[in-house]
Amino acid sequence: MPHHNWFKVFKSSLAADCSAFFFDEPFENINFVFLSLTPTLKLGLCLGPEALTNLYIGRIMEYSVINRIDAKQPCDYHILGIFNDKKTNHIKTVVDKDINENIVNSIKNAEFKGEIGTHQIFHNAKSRIIVFGLGDKKKYSPSSLTKSIFSIIKKVSEINTKNILLDINNLSLGNDEITIRTIIIGAETALYNFSLKKDENKTSLKKCILLMKKASNKNKYNGFAKAAKSISNGISKAKDLGNTPPNICTPTFLSNEAKKLK
């Protein structure tokens, strides 16, 4: 069977009837198999590539948990969440005095209200701070936290930055493992792109440091982060399989993808 770098299936006016997926981007070393005359395709059915296609194999984004700010681990932005009750006591001890005053003034002037999906950036010569909304504290839940994290990571991914420090001391859901898992899954969801689609908006974001004062046992808490990352990879892999066109995602293809999970 000959190899093709790309293909299109068409035949005069019958092209509109073809339900096959058309590739616009080149695919190297793919062996396509065609059968003739099927009930749905009068011009032949493409069973998809015989060669393996690399789907989601794990994002480069790294996560770690620390219990105090370390000057040896510089970050481009320090990110903190604020509920719509507008309380900022947790911020005073971790940001410079002038930035804290700017944040308080922004809240007083109703420029920042702490609603989910909102954020503001503050900076001086020493640091750059991003505050983002957590919504109603009385309705705080894994779902609302996921939405908040998704929103802010989506925004940060559009900035030319590599390392971020996310303060999670006021983001607790009552269970540290669930809190870390929810944050990482929300972040990875925001960064997800279908692997077979050309990524025109590739983010430069590479590392996220989670700041949690109670995380004295680094091995334990970094274990939580590692497990959460693995779950996120599995979710992204499932999304990729769901998004893969049926003429590629054949039983053989699924079988080969399953073998990679060993």
N, C-alpha and C positions, 0 to 999 in steps of 0.2 A: 504494500500500500504506500503510495507516494506521500512525502511530507510537504506540508504547506505552512507558510508563515502566517497567512491570514486567509479568511475565506468569506464569501458571501453566496447565499443560495438565492437564485432568482430565475425566472423564466417569464418573459414578457409580462402580460397583464396578470398572470397567476402569482406574481411575486407578492402581491398584497395579501394573498391567502396563506402565506407561509408563516407558521407560528414559531419558527426557529429563531434563536437569538443571533443577531448579526454582530460580529466583531468589527470594531473600527480601529482597534489597536492591534499591533502585531503580536502573535503568539509563536514563540520559537519551539521547534521540535515537537509539534503536535501531530498526531496521526489520526485523521478523522475517518469514520466509517459510515458509509451511506447504504441505506436500503431503498429499494424502489417501490413506488406506489403503495401508500398507506391510506387508511380512511381519512386522515386529517390533512395529509400533505400529498397532493397529486404529483409533486415534483421530487419526491424522495425525502426520506427522514434521516436527519443527521443524528447518530447515536452519541456523538460527542467525542472528545479526545481520548485516545488510548493512553497517552503519556500522562504523567502526574503533573498537576498544577499546584503550585504552592499557595495555599490559603493562609489564614491567620496562624502565625507561628510565634506570637508573643511580641508585644510592643517593647521598644527600647526603654520606655519610661521606667525609672527605678523609684522605689519607695523605701524609706527608712523612718524609724521612730526614735526620737531623742527626748530627754527630760529637761534639758536646758540648752539655751542658745550657745552654740560653739563658734567662736570666731574663725576656727579652722575649716568650718563648713559654710562658706559665704553663699548668700542667695541673692538673686536679683530683686525679688519682691517678698515682703513679709505680709501674709494674708490673714485677716482676722474677720470673724463673723459677728454681726450685731443683730439682735432681735428687734422687732418693731416697738418694743418698750423703751428702746433707745438708751439702755443702760450701758455704760462704757467702763465700769470699774476694772474689768479684766484687761483693759488696754493700757491703763496708766503705767503699769510696771514693765511693759515690754516695748514701748515706743518712746521716742524723745518727747520732751515737754512741749516743744513748739508744735509738733505734729499732733499730739494729743489735744492741744487747744484748738487746732484747726478742725479736727474731727468733731469735737464738742460743738464748735461754732456752726459747722455744717449741719449738724443735727438740729440745733436751735433755730437755724434759719430755714429749716425744712428742705434743705438741699438733698439730704439723705434721710430716708425714713425707715430703713431696715427691712423693706419688703423683699421677698424672694425675686431674684432676677435683677436687682439693682446693685450698683457698686460705685465706689469713688476711689480715686488715686491721690495719695498725699506723699510729698517727698521733701527732703532737704538735702544738704550736702553729704550727709552720712547714710541715709537710708531711704527706701521707697516702700510705702505702705499701701496696701489695697484693703479696703473694708467692703464687705458684701452682706447683703440682707439675708436673714434667716427666717423672716416672717413672724407669725404670731407664736409666742412661746407656749401659750396654752394649747396650741394645736401641733406642737413639735412632735415629729415622728420620723421613723426611717424614710418614709415617703417624702416628707418636706425637706429633710436633710439631703436626700438624693437630688431633689430638684435644685436646691441651693448650690450644692457642689457642682452639679452638671452645668449650671448657669455660669458660675465664676470661672471654672476651668475652661469652658468654651471661650470666654472672653480673654482669659490669660493666654490661651493657645494662639490667639491672633496677634499677640505682642511678641516682639523679637526677644525672647527670654529663654534661658536654659534651665535655671534652678529656682525653685520657689520653696518658701517655708510657710507651711500652713499650720496656724495655731489652732489646735482642736480642744483646748482646755474647757471651753464653754459649749462644746458640741456633743457632749456625752448623751447617749441614749439609755444610760443606766447599766450598760454592759460594754466594757472596753473593746472586747473582740468584735461585737456587733457594730460598734461605732466605727472602728477602723475599717471593717469590711464594707460597711455602707459608704464610707467616704471614698475608698479606693474604687469600688465598683461604679460609683457615680462619676468619678474622674475618668475612668477608662471608657465609660459609655460616651462621655463628651468627646473623647479623642478618637472614637471608632471610625474607621473608613473601610469600605468594602475592599478586600485585598486585590480583587481582579479589576478594580476601577482605578484609572490613573488619578493619583492624588495631587491635585493642583494647589491645594492649600496645606501643604505639609508643615506641621508645627516644629519649632526648634526646641520645644519643651522636653527635657530629658530626665529631670530629677525632681521629686517632691519629698521634702522632709516634713514629717508630722511632729509637731511639738506638743508633748503631753507631759506635764510635770510629774504625774504619778508613775510614769513609765521608767521606774528605777531598774527593773529587770529587762535590759535591752534585748536579750535573747528571746524572752517570752513575747514581748511586744513586736519585735521584728518578725517573729514566727507568725503572729497574727497577720502582719502585712504581707508576708510571703504567701500565706494561705489565701488571702483575699485576692492577691494578684493572680494566683492560679485559677481561682473561681472566675475572675474577670476574663482571663484568657479563654476559658471554656465557653463563657457566654459569647465572646467575640467569634470564636470558632463556629459555634452554632449559628450565629447570625450570618457568617460567611456561607455556610452550607445552605441556609435558607435563601440567601440572595443569589446563589449560583444558578444560572439558567439550567433547566432540565435536560437540555441536550448535552450539557457537560456533566451535571450531577447524576450520573448513571449509577446503577447498583455497584458496578466495578469501581467507579470513582469513590463512592461512599466507603466501600470495603478498604480501599487503599488509604483513605483518610483516617479510618478507624485504626489501622495498623500503626499509624504515626503516633497514636496516643499511648502506646505501650511504654 
